[in-house]
Amino acid sequence: MSEAGSDPAPPPCVLTVAGSDSGGGAGIQADLKTITVLGGFGMSAITALTAQNTREVLGVHTVPPDFVRLQIEAVATDLPIHAAKTGMLVNRKIVETVAEAIGRLRIPNLVVDPVFISKGGHPLLAEDAVEALTRSLFPQAALITPNLQEARILSRMGIESAEDRKEAARRLHGMGPGAVLIKGGHDSGPDAEDLLFDGSGFRTYTGRRFDTPHTHGTGCTLSAAIATFLAGGLGLGEAIARAKQFISEAIRSSLPLGHGHGPTNHYAAGLGKIHRDHVLGALSRAAATIRETGALVKLAPEVQTNLGYALPRATCHEEVAAFPGRLVRVPSGLEVVRPPAFGASRHIASVILAAMQYHPHLRSTMNIRFSEALLKRAEEKGLTAVGFDRAREPREVKTKEGSSLEWGTGEAMRGASGTPDLIYDRGDIGKEPMIRILGTDPDDVLRKALLLL
């Protein structure tokens, strides 16, 4: 907290020089959203107005170069600029105007995203502007961020292999920027790999590739994120690493809006923290209920019990929280050994993740002991139970560590006529029979557990 009468420290200020996207997914709109959610203060100089949506660019209205210059000067002569990025620059005259203004006003930490073509295939930079871009703007850039298609055009070479990518990066670095980041989002394979070359060495940034068409604005978002982290004082390598994490989460949580390439979710990172806090808080509150309800110990199996809760749209074990060390028997009932944590139980996570593939709202589960009496009581209470037979488990599943519960949950789900409340199995050699209560959240799971008592 600042002292009385003193002003709070200003946020890092980032200028974006780019086109406006009426659909809101790319351009100035994407840049300002990104800068804001990452804690920066965004300012803009608009180079063009576009009439576009998720499917196509219907028209472009170019802003006169002198007015682009006036916007940059208006900002730079009054407000601090800690970093800047450029996106759609339309034509040669605007490129040269922007380059002159940035050099004269000594704007630092420039990130140049050489935007050539829209997601729908519409050209966004005139052919005669490419030479002006490389001649006047690249030498002022701390970083340029071409995708593979743009890197091929700029380097004038085919890029098919890892060595080709390195050679293209060397050629682009020879045009004057401080560093080159060739993005791999347009490549194929399970991972999206971005290659950085700073003149002295290479570094690869790897992120999961997500099977989604909703990637509108990814280039704008990544470059704006890098600029914001640079404005905040991070070094180039760390700024790129943080921006890569940000864009990966934005793509993973992309928004299926419109009828074409939907936008990435610029608020995913912030919402992710909110969701994680909610999950851990819900489990902590459930732990208090478990302590207060000592009778729940009657449902504990020999291997002890646990309670898990997944993030919305969870896809891996690290996105499911549970109690490390499980819930253990004590004279008064069940007790929590340690506070809930993400990635604490692969067994619980395997059940939840498999269930969510069929019913995404079933994000919580608790394992309890098996008995025919409990199944009968569940039926009396209106709870739906489905089972699977471990004896039918394929050999390749048995031999793969941690895959049995995933397979068994899927088997039960496929055999269910509706949304099940319980999944059970009668065990096998070395496997204790078990019931797993499914619910939308820990409160829902505990409500069903109490019905069984």
C-alpha positions as CSV (number, residue, x, y, z in Angstrom):
1,M,0.0,0.0,0.0
2,S,1.4,3.4,-1.0
3,E,1.8,6.2,1.6
4,A,-0.9,8.8,2.0
5,G,-0.6,11.4,-0.7
6,S,1.8,9.3,-2.9
7,D,0.8,8.0,-6.3
8,P,0.9,4.3,-7.1
9,A,3.6,3.0,-9.4
10,P,2.4,3.3,-13.0
11,P,1.9,0.1,-15.0
12,P,4.2,-0.8,-18.0
13,C,2.9,1.2,-20.9
14,V,2.7,-0.5,-24.3
15,L,1.9,1.1,-27.7
16,T,0.4,-1.0,-30.4
17,V,0.5,0.2,-34.0
18,A,-1.9,-2.0,-36.0
19,G,-5.2,-2.3,-37.8
20,S,-8.6,-2.5,-36.2
21,D,-10.5,-5.8,-36.3
22,S,-14.3,-5.2,-36.2
23,G,-14.7,-8.8,-35.1
24,G,-12.7,-8.2,-32.0
25,G,-10.4,-11.2,-32.3
26,A,-7.2,-9.8,-33.7
27,G,-5.5,-6.5,-34.4
28,I,-5.8,-3.5,-32.0
29,Q,-8.6,-5.2,-30.1
30,A,-6.6,-8.3,-29.4
31,D,-3.5,-6.3,-28.5
32,L,-5.3,-4.1,-26.0
33,K,-7.1,-7.0,-24.3
34,T,-3.7,-8.8,-24.0
35,I,-1.9,-5.8,-22.7
36,T,-4.6,-5.1,-20.1
37,V,-5.0,-8.7,-18.7
38,L,-1.2,-8.9,-18.4
39,G,-1.2,-5.8,-16.2
40,G,0.0,-3.2,-18.8
41,F,-1.6,0.1,-20.0
42,G,-2.3,-0.1,-23.7
43,M,-2.2,2.7,-26.2
44,S,-2.8,2.6,-29.9
45,A,-2.1,4.1,-33.3
46,I,-4.6,2.6,-35.8
47,T,-3.3,2.0,-39.4
48,A,-6.5,0.7,-40.9
49,L,-10.1,0.0,-40.3
50,T,-11.2,-3.5,-41.4
51,A,-14.7,-4.8,-41.8
52,Q,-14.1,-8.5,-40.8
53,N,-15.5,-11.4,-38.9
54,T,-14.4,-14.9,-38.1
55,R,-14.9,-15.9,-41.7
56,E,-13.4,-13.2,-43.9
57,V,-12.2,-9.6,-44.4
58,L,-14.9,-7.8,-46.2
59,G,-13.1,-4.5,-46.6
60,V,-10.1,-2.4,-45.5
61,H,-10.2,1.4,-45.1
62,T,-6.6,2.7,-44.8
63,V,-5.8,5.5,-42.4
64,P,-3.7,8.3,-44.1
65,P,0.0,8.0,-43.1
66,D,0.2,11.5,-41.7
67,F,-2.6,10.6,-39.3
68,V,-0.9,7.4,-38.3
69,R,2.2,9.6,-37.5
70,L,0.0,12.0,-35.6
71,Q,-1.4,9.2,-33.4
72,I,2.1,8.0,-32.5
73,E,3.4,11.5,-31.7
74,A,0.3,12.3,-29.6
75,V,1.0,9.3,-27.4
76,A,4.8,9.6,-27.3
77,T,4.9,13.3,-26.4
78,D,2.7,12.9,-23.4
79,L,2.7,9.3,-22.1
80,P,5.5,7.0,-21.3
81,I,6.1,4.1,-23.8
82,H,8.1,1.2,-22.3
83,A,7.6,-1.1,-25.4
84,A,5.8,-1.1,-28.7
85,K,4.5,-3.6,-31.2
86,T,3.5,-3.4,-34.8
87,G,0.9,-5.5,-36.6
88,M,-0.9,-4.7,-39.9
89,L,0.8,-1.8,-41.6
90,V,-1.0,-2.0,-44.9
91,N,1.3,-0.4,-47.4
92,R,4.9,1.0,-48.0
93,K,4.1,4.6,-47.1
94,I,2.6,3.6,-43.7
95,V,5.6,1.3,-43.0
96,E,8.1,4.1,-43.7
97,T,6.0,6.6,-41.7
98,V,5.9,4.2,-38.6
99,A,9.6,3.4,-38.9
100,E,10.5,7.1,-39.0
101,A,8.3,8.0,-36.1
102,I,9.6,5.1,-33.9
103,G,13.2,6.0,-34.7
104,R,12.8,9.7,-34.1
105,L,10.9,9.3,-30.9
106,R,13.3,6.6,-29.7
107,I,10.5,4.1,-28.7
108,P,12.2,1.1,-27.0
109,N,11.5,-2.6,-27.0
110,L,10.0,-2.8,-30.4
111,V,8.3,-6.1,-31.4
112,V,7.5,-6.4,-35.1
113,D,4.8,-8.9,-36.1
114,P,5.1,-8.9,-40.0
115,V,1.4,-9.4,-40.7
116,F,1.0,-10.4,-44.4
117,I,-2.2,-12.4,-44.7
118,S,-5.4,-12.7,-42.6
119,K,-6.5,-16.1,-41.2
120,G,-9.1,-16.2,-44.0
121,G,-6.4,-15.6,-46.7
122,H,-6.9,-11.8,-47.3
123,P,-3.7,-9.9,-48.0
124,L,-2.9,-7.4,-45.3
125,L,0.3,-5.9,-46.6
126,A,1.0,-4.6,-50.1
127,E,3.8,-6.4,-52.0
128,D,5.9,-3.2,-52.3
129,A,5.8,-2.8,-48.5
130,V,7.8,-5.9,-47.8
131,E,11.1,-4.3,-48.8
132,A,10.3,-1.2,-46.8
133,L,9.5,-3.4,-43.8
134,T,12.8,-5.2,-43.9
135,R,14.8,-2.0,-44.7
136,S,13.4,0.5,-42.3
137,L,11.6,-1.3,-39.5
138,F,13.4,-4.5,-38.9
139,P,16.7,-2.8,-37.9
140,Q,14.9,-1.0,-35.1
141,A,13.2,-4.1,-33.7
142,A,14.3,-5.9,-30.6
143,L,12.3,-8.9,-32.0
144,I,10.4,-9.9,-35.1
145,T,7.8,-12.7,-34.9
146,P,7.1,-14.2,-38.4
147,N,5.1,-17.4,-38.8
148,L,6.4,-20.1,-41.1
149,Q,4.6,-18.7,-44.2
150,E,5.9,-15.2,-43.5
151,A,9.4,-16.5,-42.8
152,R,9.4,-18.3,-46.2
153,I,8.4,-15.0,-48.0
154,L,10.9,-12.9,-46.1
155,S,13.9,-15.3,-46.3
156,R,13.1,-16.3,-49.9
157,M,13.6,-20.0,-49.1
158,G,11.6,-23.1,-48.5
159,I,11.3,-24.2,-44.9
160,E,10.7,-27.9,-44.6
161,S,13.2,-29.1,-41.9
162,A,14.6,-28.0,-38.6
163,E,17.8,-27.0,-40.4
164,D,15.8,-24.9,-42.9
165,R,14.2,-23.1,-40.0
166,K,17.6,-22.2,-38.5
167,E,18.9,-21.0,-41.8
168,A,15.8,-18.8,-42.4
169,A,16.3,-17.4,-38.9
170,R,19.9,-16.5,-39.7
171,R,18.8,-14.8,-42.9
172,L,16.2,-12.8,-41.1
173,H,18.5,-11.8,-38.4
174,G,20.9,-10.5,-41.0
175,M,18.2,-7.9,-41.9
176,G,18.9,-6.1,-38.7
177,P,16.5,-7.1,-35.8
178,G,18.0,-7.9,-32.4
179,A,16.3,-11.4,-32.5
180,V,14.0,-13.5,-34.7
181,L,11.2,-15.8,-33.4
182,I,9.9,-18.1,-36.1
183,K,6.5,-19.4,-34.9
184,G,5.6,-23.0,-35.5
185,G,1.8,-22.7,-35.1
186,H,1.2,-23.3,-38.8
187,D,3.4,-26.5,-38.8
188,S,2.1,-30.0,-38.0
189,G,2.8,-32.4,-35.2
190,P,1.7,-32.8,-31.6
191,D,3.7,-29.8,-30.4
192,A,3.9,-26.2,-31.6
193,E,7.6,-25.2,-31.5
194,D,8.8,-21.6,-31.9
195,L,12.5,-21.0,-32.7
196,L,14.4,-18.0,-31.3
197,F,17.7,-16.8,-32.8
198,D,19.4,-13.9,-31.2
199,G,22.6,-13.9,-33.3
200,S,24.5,-16.0,-30.9
201,G,22.4,-19.1,-30.4
202,F,19.1,-20.9,-30.8
203,R,16.4,-21.6,-28.3
204,T,13.2,-23.6,-28.8
205,Y,9.9,-22.8,-27.0
206,T,7.5,-25.8,-27.1
207,G,3.8,-25.9,-26.3
208,R,1.1,-28.4,-26.9
209,R,-0.8,-28.1,-30.2
210,F,-4.5,-28.0,-29.6
211,D,-7.0,-29.4,-32.1
212,T,-9.1,-26.3,-32.7
213,P,-10.0,-24.1,-35.6
214,H,-10.4,-21.1,-33.2
215,T,-7.0,-19.5,-33.5
216,H,-7.9,-16.1,-34.9
217,G,-5.6,-13.4,-33.5
218,T,-2.9,-15.7,-32.2
219,G,0.0,-13.8,-33.8
220,C,-1.3,-10.5,-32.6
221,T,-1.8,-11.8,-29.1
222,L,1.6,-13.4,-28.8
223,S,3.5,-10.3,-30.0
224,A,1.5,-8.1,-27.7
225,A,2.2,-10.4,-24.8
226,I,5.9,-10.3,-25.5
227,A,5.9,-6.5,-25.7
228,T,4.1,-6.3,-22.4
229,F,6.5,-8.5,-20.6
230,L,9.4,-6.6,-22.1
231,A,7.8,-3.3,-20.9
232,G,7.6,-4.8,-17.4
233,G,11.3,-5.4,-17.4
234,L,11.7,-9.0,-18.3
235,G,14.6,-10.2,-20.5
236,L,13.8,-11.3,-24.0
237,G,14.0,-15.1,-23.3
238,E,11.8,-14.9,-20.2
239,A,9.3,-12.6,-22.0
240,I,8.9,-15.1,-24.8
241,A,8.6,-18.0,-22.4
242,R,5.8,-16.2,-20.4
243,A,4.1,-15.1,-23.6
244,K,4.2,-18.7,-25.0
245,Q,2.4,-19.9,-21.8
246,F,-0.1,-17.1,-22.2
247,I,-1.0,-17.9,-25.8
248,S,-1.1,-21.6,-25.2
249,E,-3.7,-21.2,-22.5
250,A,-5.6,-18.7,-24.7
251,I,-5.7,-21.2,-27.6
252,R,-6.6,-24.1,-25.3
253,S,-9.6,-22.1,-24.0
254,S,-10.4,-20.5,-27.4
255,L,-13.9,-19.3,-28.0
256,P,-16.2,-21.0,-30.5
257,L,-17.7,-17.7,-31.6
258,G,-18.9,-17.0,-35.2
259,H,-19.0,-19.5,-38.1
260,G,-15.3,-19.4,-39.0
261,H,-12.0,-19.2,-37.1
262,G,-13.1,-18.1,-33.7
263,P,-10.9,-16.0,-31.4
264,T,-8.5,-17.1,-28.8
265,N,-9.5,-16.4,-25.2
266,H,-7.4,-13.5,-23.9
267,Y,-8.9,-13.8,-20.4
268,A,-8.0,-17.5,-20.1
269,A,-4.9,-17.0,-17.9
270,G,-6.8,-14.7,-15.5
271,L,-9.8,-16.9,-15.4
272,G,-7.5,-19.9,-14.9
273,K,-6.2,-18.5,-11.6
274,I,-9.8,-17.8,-10.5
275,H,-10.8,-21.4,-11.4
276,R,-7.8,-22.9,-9.6
277,D,-8.6,-20.9,-6.5
278,H,-12.2,-22.0,-6.7
279,V,-11.3,-25.7,-7.0
280,L,-8.9,-25.6,-4.1
281,G,-11.4,-23.6,-2.0
282,A,-14.2,-26.0,-2.7
283,L,-12.0,-29.0,-1.7
284,S,-11.0,-27.2,1.5
285,R,-14.6,-26.6,2.4
286,A,-15.4,-30.2,1.6
287,A,-12.6,-31.3,4.0
288,A,-14.3,-29.3,6.8
289,T,-17.6,-31.1,6.1
290,I,-15.8,-34.5,6.1
291,R,-14.3,-33.7,9.5
292,E,-17.6,-32.6,10.9
293,T,-19.4,-35.7,9.5
294,G,-17.5,-38.5,11.3
295,A,-19.8,-41.1,10.0
296,L,-18.3,-40.8,6.5
297,V,-15.5,-43.0,7.7
298,K,-18.0,-45.9,7.3
299,L,-17.6,-45.5,3.5
300,A,-13.8,-45.6,3.4
301,P,-12.3,-48.6,1.6
302,E,-9.2,-50.5,2.8
303,V,-6.9,-48.4,0.5
304,Q,-8.3,-45.2,2.0
305,T,-10.4,-42.6,0.2
306,N,-9.8,-39.4,-1.7
307,L,-11.8,-36.6,-3.2
308,G,-10.9,-34.8,-6.4
309,Y,-12.2,-31.8,-8.4
310,A,-11.1,-30.8,-11.9
311,L,-10.7,-27.4,-13.6
312,P,-13.3,-26.7,-16.3
313,R,-12.2,-28.4,-19.5
314,A,-9.4,-30.2,-17.7
315,T,-7.3,-32.4,-20.0
316,C,-4.4,-33.7,-17.8
317,H,-3.7,-35.0,-14.3
318,E,-2.1,-31.7,-13.3
319,E,-5.5,-30.0,-13.8
320,V,-7.2,-32.1,-11.3
321,A,-6.8,-31.4,-7.6
322,A,-7.1,-33.9,-4.7
323,F,-5.7,-34.5,-1.2
324,P,-2.1,-35.6,-1.0
325,G,-1.8,-38.7,1.2
326,R,-5.6,-39.3,0.8
327,L,-8.2,-39.0,3.5
328,V,-7.2,-41.3,6.4
329,R,-9.0,-43.0,9.2
330,V,-8.6,-41.5,12.7
331,P,-10.7,-42.3,15.8
332,S,-13.0,-39.3,15.1
333,G,-13.6,-40.2,11.4
334,L,-11.7,-39.1,8.3
335,E,-8.9,-36.6,8.4
336,V,-7.0,-34.6,5.8
337,V,-3.3,-35.2,5.9
338,R,-2.3,-32.2,3.7
339,P,-4.2,-29.4,2.0
340,P,-5.6,-30.1,-1.5
341,A,-3.2,-29.7,-4.4
342,F,-3.2,-30.1,-8.2
343,G,-1.7,-33.3,-9.5
344,A,-2.0,-35.0,-6.1
345,S,-3.8,-38.2,-7.2
346,R,-3.5,-39.9,-10.6
347,H,-6.1,-42.4,-9.7
348,I,-8.8,-39.8,-8.9
349,A,-7.7,-37.7,-11.9
350,S,-8.0,-40.7,-14.3
351,V,-11.6,-41.3,-13.3
352,I,-12.6,-37.6,-13.5
353,L,-10.9,-37.0,-16.9
354,A,-12.5,-40.2,-18.4
355,A,-15.9,-39.2,-17.1
356,M,-15.5,-35.6,-18.4
357,Q,-15.1,-37.0,-21.9
358,Y,-18.7,-38.1,-21.8
359,H,-20.2,-35.6,-19.4
360,P,-18.0,-32.5,-19.0
361,H,-19.9,-31.3,-16.0
362,L,-18.9,-34.4,-13.9
363,R,-15.7,-32.8,-12.5
364,S,-15.6,-34.3,-9.1
365,T,-15.3,-37.9,-7.6
366,M,-14.7,-39.7,-4.4
367,N,-13.8,-43.4,-4.1
368,I,-15.7,-45.4,-1.4
369,R,-15.8,-49.1,-0.4
370,F,-17.9,-51.5,-2.4
371,S,-20.9,-53.5,-1.1
372,E,-24.1,-54.8,-2.6
373,A,-25.9,-53.1,0.2
374,L,-24.6,-49.7,-0.9
375,L,-25.7,-50.3,-4.5
376,K,-29.1,-51.3,-3.3
377,R,-29.3,-48.2,-1.1
378,A,-28.2,-46.0,-4.0
379,E,-31.1,-47.4,-6.1
380,E,-33.5,-46.6,-3.3
381,K,-32.2,-43.1,-3.1
382,G,-32.7,-42.6,-6.9
383,L,-29.0,-42.6,-7.7
384,T,-27.9,-44.3,-10.9
385,A,-25.0,-46.8,-10.7
386,V,-23.2,-48.4,-13.6
387,G,-20.3,-50.9,-13.5
388,F,-17.5,-52.4,-15.4
389,D,-15.8,-55.8,-15.2
390,R,-12.1,-55.8,-14.6
391,A,-11.9,-59.3,-16.0
392,R,-12.6,-57.8,-19.4
393,E,-9.7,-55.4,-19.2
394,P,-7.5,-55.7,-22.3
395,R,-4.0,-57.0,-21.8
396,E,-2.5,-53.7,-23.2
397,V,-4.4,-51.8,-20.6
398,K,-3.3,-54.0,-17.7
399,T,0.3,-53.6,-18.7
400,K,0.1,-49.8,-19.0
401,E,0.6,-48.1,-15.6
402,G,-2.3,-45.9,-14.6
403,S,-4.6,-46.8,-17.5
404,S,-7.0,-49.3,-15.8
405,L,-9.3,-46.7,-14.3
406,E,-9.4,-44.6,-17.4
407,W,-10.5,-47.7,-19.4
408,G,-12.9,-48.9,-16.7
409,T,-14.6,-45.5,-16.4
410,G,-15.0,-45.3,-20.2
411,E,-16.5,-48.8,-20.3
412,A,-19.0,-47.8,-17.6
413,M,-19.9,-44.5,-19.3
414,R,-20.4,-46.2,-22.7
415,G,-22.8,-48.6,-21.0
416,A,-24.8,-45.9,-19.2
417,S,-28.2,-44.8,-20.6
418,G,-28.0,-41.4,-18.9
419,T,-25.7,-39.5,-16.5
420,P,-24.4,-41.9,-13.8
421,D,-24.0,-41.0,-10.2
422,L,-21.8,-44.0,-9.3
423,I,-19.4,-46.2,-11.1
424,Y,-18.4,-49.5,-9.5
425,D,-16.4,-52.6,-10.1
426,R,-16.2,-55.9,-8.1
427,G,-12.5,-56.0,-8.2
428,D,-10.0,-58.5,-9.5
429,I,-6.8,-60.2,-8.3
430,G,-4.9,-57.6,-6.3
431,K,-7.6,-55.0,-6.9
432,E,-10.0,-54.0,-4.2
433,P,-13.7,-53.7,-5.3
434,M,-14.7,-50.0,-5.3
435,I,-17.5,-47.5,-5.9
436,R,-16.7,-44.1,-7.2
437,I,-19.2,-41.3,-6.6
438,L,-19.4,-38.8,-9.4
439,G,-20.7,-35.2,-9.1
440,T,-20.5,-31.7,-10.5
441,D,-18.4,-30.5,-7.5
442,P,-17.3,-31.7,-4.1
443,D,-20.6,-30.6,-2.5
444,D,-22.6,-32.7,-4.9
445,V,-20.3,-35.7,-4.3
446,L,-20.7,-35.4,-0.5
447,R,-24.4,-35.0,-0.8
448,K,-24.6,-38.3,-2.6
449,A,-22.2,-39.9,-0.1
450,L,-24.4,-38.8,2.8
451,L,-27.5,-40.4,1.0
452,L,-25.6,-43.7,1.1
453,L,-25.1,-43.6,4.9
